[in-house]
């Protein structure tokens, strides 16, 4: 009896072998291998993972684009959709929104863009949310959301975000300072909390502080080494009385009377911060971010970084032509992921003491004497 050969159509070929291997590596029931599943787990519902377990990182030298905008309320119809449309046009990776007037913290997705609201949770006597006219929001693009490690909405004036990179994680701190008309205790509490938020990252990981600080840059900052650059723009005051008032505050010892201008100056000095835009040659329209009721245009929205990382931000520009029914202008930011410059100067070799034979003999005799005394005791 002789065995018959297997027909060619029943023999396993390269296609069937490859198909079997592919099926063994992919889950056809849960569809975990598809792009739709990756988009769902990384963009729509990203899990909170530790940095060493996060599988998506921004590469070194990657150019990222951000935005900053005081919306003067975000409750109008289609306003958030207009902002996302502008983000698509300008290819922005993230957008920080201040003064959103959102009453409760929330998070949702629009066209793949993740919107996170940070608000003050305060209720009236009837149980309805109270309007405090605060609110900070963060919008991340579908390309950046998979790299986000953590988003912490603290309250209606502070929000922090951590982005995973191949180097140290990048922290984005979004802030909205109370204006000078608010009580001094409220303003001091905000600036103290902002300082405590910055302190853990000082000298450890890069961060970008951005938001509406309701403060202009004092002329005294120009004299501080490393805080401002050659294109520093002086503050614009409504009248001479306001200018004299701010100068008096700068020399006053009463901390309770300090305005936001002084608080911003103190924060810059305490944490060795700088304003990268002052190293960029810009026109007045590209610097000022707010239009006052009397027509004066001033800069109240700022982007701040540590002094050793000022070269990370390559461009900061205001766009007054972007319409959003707000008296503040859109500010765009370009940054390149790179670490601070390291001093590569050659260190001198350490001098070694060389003993002659007589010194070696004295040292050995001294060591033997003390060793014998120790063993005797």
C-alpha positions as CSV (number, residue, x, y, z in Angstrom):
1,X,0.0,0.0,0.0
2,X,1.4,3.3,-1.0
3,X,0.3,6.7,0.5
4,X,-1.2,9.1,-1.8
5,X,0.3,12.6,-2.2
6,X,-1.6,15.6,-0.7
7,X,-3.3,17.7,-3.4
8,X,-1.8,21.1,-4.1
9,X,-4.9,22.9,-3.1
10,X,-4.8,21.3,0.3
11,X,-1.2,22.0,1.0
12,X,-0.4,24.9,3.4
13,X,1.2,27.7,1.4
14,X,2.7,31.0,2.5
15,X,-0.6,32.7,2.5
16,X,-2.3,30.3,4.8
17,X,0.7,30.2,7.1
18,X,0.8,34.0,7.3
19,X,-2.9,34.3,7.8
20,X,-2.8,31.8,10.7
21,X,0.1,33.8,12.3
22,X,-1.8,37.0,11.9
23,X,-5.0,35.6,13.5
24,X,-3.0,34.3,16.4
25,X,-1.6,37.8,17.1
26,X,-4.8,39.8,16.6
27,X,-8.1,39.7,18.5
28,X,-10.9,39.6,16.0
29,X,-13.6,39.9,18.6
30,X,-12.4,43.0,20.5
31,X,-10.9,44.6,17.4
32,X,-7.9,45.7,19.5
33,X,-5.6,45.8,16.4
34,X,-7.6,48.4,14.5
35,X,-7.0,52.1,14.2
36,X,-10.4,52.8,15.5
37,X,-9.6,50.9,18.8
38,X,-6.4,52.8,19.2
39,X,-8.2,56.1,18.6
40,X,-10.8,55.1,21.2
41,X,-8.2,54.1,23.9
42,X,-5.8,56.9,23.2
43,X,-7.9,59.9,22.3
44,X,-11.5,59.4,23.3
45,X,-10.9,57.6,26.6
46,X,-7.2,57.8,27.4
47,X,-6.2,55.9,30.5
48,X,-4.2,57.5,33.3
49,X,-0.9,55.7,33.2
50,X,2.5,56.2,34.7
51,X,5.0,57.8,32.4
52,X,7.1,54.6,32.1
53,X,4.0,52.7,30.9
54,X,2.8,55.3,28.5
55,X,3.4,54.1,24.9
56,X,3.1,57.5,23.1
57,X,5.8,60.2,23.4
58,X,6.7,63.4,21.6
59,X,10.0,63.0,19.9
60,X,13.0,65.2,20.4
61,X,13.0,68.4,18.3
62,X,9.3,68.2,17.6
63,X,7.7,71.5,16.8
64,X,4.5,72.0,18.8
65,X,2.0,74.8,18.4
66,X,-0.2,76.2,21.1
67,X,-2.7,78.9,21.6
68,X,-4.0,81.2,24.4
69,X,-7.2,83.1,24.3
70,X,-9.4,84.9,26.8
71,X,-12.9,84.1,25.4
72,X,-14.9,86.4,27.7
73,X,-17.4,83.6,28.1
74,X,-17.8,80.3,26.3
75,X,-21.5,79.8,26.8
76,X,-22.5,81.3,23.4
77,X,-23.8,78.9,20.7
78,X,-21.1,77.4,18.5
79,X,-18.3,79.4,20.1
80,X,-16.3,76.3,21.1
81,X,-16.8,75.0,17.5
82,X,-15.4,78.2,16.1
83,X,-12.3,77.8,18.3
84,X,-11.7,74.3,17.2
85,X,-12.1,75.4,13.6
86,X,-9.4,78.0,14.2
87,X,-7.2,75.3,15.7
88,X,-7.6,73.2,12.6
89,X,-6.7,76.1,10.3
90,X,-3.6,77.1,12.3
91,X,-2.6,73.5,13.1
92,X,-2.5,74.1,16.9
93,X,-1.8,71.2,19.2
94,X,-3.4,72.7,22.3
95,X,-5.4,75.8,23.2
96,X,-5.7,77.4,26.7
97,X,-8.9,79.3,27.2
98,X,-9.5,81.7,30.2
99,X,-12.6,83.4,31.6
100,X,-14.8,80.7,30.1
101,X,-17.7,81.3,32.6
102,X,-18.2,77.5,32.8
103,X,-20.0,76.6,36.0
104,X,-19.0,73.0,36.4
105,X,-15.9,70.9,35.4
106,X,-16.4,68.7,32.4
107,X,-14.6,66.8,29.6
108,X,-15.9,65.9,26.2
109,X,-14.7,65.4,22.6
110,X,-15.6,67.4,19.5
111,X,-14.2,66.2,16.1
112,X,-11.4,64.3,17.9
113,X,-10.4,67.4,20.0
114,X,-10.6,66.8,23.7
115,X,-12.1,69.7,25.7
116,X,-11.4,69.9,29.4
117,X,-13.1,72.5,31.6
118,X,-11.9,73.6,35.0
119,X,-14.4,75.5,37.0
120,X,-15.4,76.6,40.6
121,X,-17.9,74.2,42.0
122,X,-20.2,76.6,43.9
123,X,-24.0,76.2,44.2
124,X,-26.8,78.6,45.1
125,X,-29.4,78.0,47.8
126,X,-31.7,76.3,45.3
127,X,-29.0,73.8,44.2
128,X,-28.2,75.4,40.9
129,X,-24.6,76.2,39.9
130,X,-23.4,79.7,40.7
131,X,-21.9,81.9,38.1
132,X,-18.5,83.2,39.3
133,X,-17.3,84.5,35.9
134,X,-14.2,82.4,36.1
135,X,-13.1,79.2,34.3
136,X,-10.0,77.8,32.6
137,X,-10.2,75.2,29.7
138,X,-7.8,73.2,27.7
139,X,-8.3,71.8,24.2
140,X,-5.9,69.2,22.9
141,X,-5.7,68.0,19.3
142,X,-6.0,64.3,18.2
143,X,-2.3,64.3,17.6
144,X,-1.4,65.5,21.1
145,X,-4.0,63.8,23.2
146,X,-2.3,60.4,23.1
147,X,0.8,62.0,24.6
148,X,-1.1,63.6,27.5
149,X,-0.3,61.9,30.8
150,X,-2.4,63.9,33.1
151,X,-4.8,66.8,33.2
152,X,-5.7,68.3,36.6
153,X,-8.5,70.9,36.7
154,X,-7.8,72.6,40.1
155,X,-10.5,75.3,40.1
156,X,-11.8,78.1,37.9
157,X,-8.5,79.9,37.8
158,X,-5.9,77.1,37.5
159,X,-5.4,74.0,35.3
160,X,-2.3,71.9,34.8
161,X,-1.5,69.4,32.1
162,X,1.5,67.0,31.6
163,X,2.7,65.9,28.2
164,X,4.9,62.8,27.8
165,X,8.1,63.4,25.7
166,X,11.2,61.3,25.1
167,X,13.0,63.6,27.5
168,X,11.5,65.1,30.7
169,X,7.7,65.5,30.7
170,X,6.5,68.9,29.6
171,X,4.1,70.7,32.0
172,X,1.5,73.3,30.8
173,X,0.2,75.5,33.6
174,X,-2.9,77.6,32.6
175,X,-3.9,80.4,34.9
176,X,-6.5,83.2,35.1
177,X,-5.6,85.8,37.7
178,X,-8.3,87.8,39.5
179,X,-8.3,91.5,38.4
180,X,-7.2,94.3,40.7
181,X,-10.8,95.0,41.6
182,X,-11.1,91.7,43.5
183,X,-10.3,91.6,47.3
184,X,-6.6,91.5,48.1
185,X,-6.9,88.2,50.0
186,X,-8.3,86.5,47.0
187,X,-5.5,87.8,44.8
188,X,-2.8,86.9,47.2
189,X,-4.2,83.4,47.6
190,X,-4.2,82.9,43.9
191,X,-0.6,84.0,43.5
192,X,0.6,81.9,46.4
193,X,-1.1,78.8,44.9
194,X,0.5,79.6,41.5
195,X,3.9,79.8,43.1
196,X,3.4,76.5,45.0
197,X,2.3,74.9,41.7
198,X,5.5,76.0,40.0
199,X,7.9,75.2,42.8
200,X,8.0,71.3,42.3
201,X,9.0,71.7,38.7
202,X,11.7,74.2,39.3
203,X,15.0,72.8,37.9
204,X,13.5,69.4,37.3
205,X,11.3,69.4,34.3
206,X,10.3,72.0,31.6
207,X,7.1,73.9,31.9
208,X,5.2,76.7,30.1
209,X,3.2,79.1,32.2
210,X,0.5,80.8,30.2
211,X,-2.8,82.7,30.8
212,X,-4.5,86.0,31.5
213,X,-2.7,87.5,34.4
214,X,-4.5,90.9,34.3
215,X,-1.1,92.5,34.7
216,X,1.3,94.4,32.5
217,X,5.1,94.1,32.7
218,X,6.6,96.7,35.0
219,X,9.4,98.8,33.8
220,X,11.5,97.4,36.7
221,X,11.7,94.0,34.9
222,X,13.8,95.5,32.1
223,X,16.6,96.0,34.7
224,X,16.5,92.5,35.9
225,X,19.1,90.2,34.3
226,X,17.6,87.3,32.3
227,X,13.9,88.3,32.9
228,X,13.4,90.3,29.7
229,X,15.1,90.7,26.3
230,X,16.1,93.6,24.1
231,X,12.6,94.1,22.7
232,X,10.9,94.8,26.0
233,X,7.7,96.8,25.5
234,X,6.9,99.2,28.4
235,X,3.5,99.1,30.1
236,X,0.7,101.4,28.8
237,X,-1.3,103.1,31.6
238,X,-4.7,104.8,31.2
239,X,-3.4,108.0,32.8
240,X,-0.4,109.5,34.7
241,X,-2.2,108.8,38.0
242,X,-2.2,105.0,37.3
243,X,1.5,105.1,36.4
244,X,2.4,106.9,39.7
245,X,0.2,104.4,41.6
246,X,2.1,101.4,40.2
247,X,5.4,103.1,40.9
248,X,4.3,103.7,44.5
249,X,3.3,100.0,44.8
250,X,6.7,98.9,43.7
251,X,8.3,100.7,46.6
252,X,5.6,100.0,49.1
253,X,6.2,97.4,51.9
254,X,2.5,96.7,52.3
255,X,1.9,93.4,50.5
256,X,-1.9,93.7,50.8
257,X,-1.9,96.8,48.6
258,X,0.2,95.2,45.8
259,X,-1.5,94.9,42.5
260,X,-1.2,92.1,39.9
261,X,1.7,93.9,38.3
262,X,3.7,93.6,41.5
263,X,2.7,90.0,42.1
264,X,3.7,89.0,38.5
265,X,7.1,90.8,39.1
266,X,7.6,89.0,42.4
267,X,6.7,85.6,40.8
268,X,9.2,86.2,38.0
269,X,12.0,87.0,40.5
270,X,11.3,84.2,42.9
271,X,11.3,81.4,40.3
272,X,13.8,82.9,37.8
273,X,11.3,83.2,35.0
274,X,11.4,85.1,31.8
275,X,9.2,86.4,29.0
276,X,10.5,84.9,25.7
277,X,8.5,87.3,23.6
278,X,10.8,90.1,24.7
279,X,13.6,88.5,22.7
280,X,11.5,88.5,19.5
281,X,11.1,91.6,17.3
282,X,7.4,92.1,17.0
283,X,5.1,95.0,16.1
284,X,2.7,96.5,18.6
285,X,-0.2,94.6,17.0
286,X,1.6,91.3,17.5
287,X,2.4,92.0,21.2
288,X,-0.7,93.5,22.7
289,X,-3.5,91.1,23.6
290,X,-6.4,93.2,25.2
291,X,-8.4,96.2,24.0
292,X,-9.6,98.5,26.8
293,X,-13.0,100.3,26.7
294,X,-11.2,103.6,26.0
295,X,-9.4,102.1,23.0
296,X,-6.0,101.5,24.5
297,X,-4.4,98.2,23.6
298,X,-2.3,96.5,26.3
299,X,-0.7,93.2,26.9
300,X,-2.4,91.2,29.7
301,X,-2.0,87.7,28.4
302,X,1.6,86.3,28.8
303,X,3.6,83.2,28.1
304,X,6.3,82.6,30.7
305,X,9.1,80.0,30.9
306,X,12.2,79.4,33.1
307,X,15.1,81.5,32.1
308,X,17.3,78.4,31.1
309,X,14.5,77.2,28.7
310,X,13.6,80.5,27.0
311,X,15.0,79.1,23.7
312,X,12.4,76.4,23.7
313,X,9.8,78.9,22.7
314,X,10.5,80.2,19.2
315,X,7.6,82.4,18.4
316,X,4.8,84.2,20.3
317,X,2.4,86.3,18.2
318,X,-1.0,88.0,18.9
319,X,-3.7,87.9,16.1
320,X,-6.2,90.8,16.6
321,X,-8.0,89.9,13.4
322,X,-9.4,86.6,14.7
323,X,-13.0,87.2,15.7
324,X,-14.5,85.6,18.7
325,X,-16.7,88.3,20.3
326,X,-14.0,89.0,22.9
327,X,-12.0,92.0,23.8
328,X,-8.9,89.8,24.0
329,X,-6.9,88.5,21.0
330,X,-5.7,85.1,20.1
331,X,-2.0,84.4,21.0
332,X,-0.2,81.6,19.2
333,X,2.9,79.9,20.4
334,X,5.6,77.8,18.7
335,X,7.9,75.6,20.8
336,X,10.6,73.0,20.1
337,X,11.1,70.1,22.5
338,X,14.7,70.4,23.6
339,X,16.4,70.5,26.9
340,X,18.3,73.4,28.3
341,X,21.9,74.0,27.3
342,X,24.4,72.2,29.4
343,X,27.8,73.7,30.2
344,X,30.2,71.5,28.3
345,X,33.4,73.2,29.6
346,X,36.1,70.6,30.3
347,X,36.7,70.1,34.0
348,X,40.3,70.1,35.3
349,X,41.5,66.7,36.5
350,X,41.5,66.2,40.2
351,X,44.9,66.6,41.8
352,X,46.1,63.5,43.5
353,X,48.5,63.5,46.4
354,X,51.5,61.3,45.9
355,X,53.3,60.1,49.0
356,X,57.0,59.4,49.1
357,X,58.3,56.1,50.7
358,X,59.0,57.8,54.0
359,X,55.4,59.3,54.2
360,X,54.0,55.9,53.3
361,X,56.0,54.2,56.1
362,X,54.8,56.8,58.7
363,X,51.2,56.4,57.6
364,X,51.3,52.5,57.8
365,X,52.9,52.7,61.3
366,X,50.3,55.2,62.5
367,X,47.5,53.0,61.1
368,X,49.0,49.8,62.7
369,X,49.2,51.5,66.1
370,X,45.6,52.5,66.1
371,X,44.5,49.1,64.8
372,X,46.3,47.3,67.7
373,X,44.7,49.6,70.3
374,X,41.3,49.0,68.8
375,X,41.8,45.2,68.9
376,X,43.1,45.4,72.4
377,X,40.0,47.2,73.6
